[in-house]
């Protein structure tokens, strides 16, 4: 079974939820470490998606 790709919107939503927990002080040290790592992964995913989209839009605009 193929791994389902995370959408940009879903990644941003998850980041926002984690940040809310951090701001509210709901996480202990172990959870904080794990969640910071997850946010880092999600940010990389978002950055890659934005770069890919920018590249595709540039190609479309240049082809006209």
Steps between C-alpha positions, in 0.01 A plus 500: 500500500647836395559767759250782458667835435431772755333806351631851564175591676517195727864571586423862591203388709714252691769765559237739638364233737848419631584868546178552694593216737848647547361849568252360753777309678320168454810301406759346728868503397485167316188598310649840423809343343292263292265777387782739408648226280159446339459872431845501339394214269174675416680826421731314261196349329337841466819659368541225239139535388534878469822468299341242270195719448715806430699303242185373329343848490820647358506236225137570414556875484814461290326271251240764406 
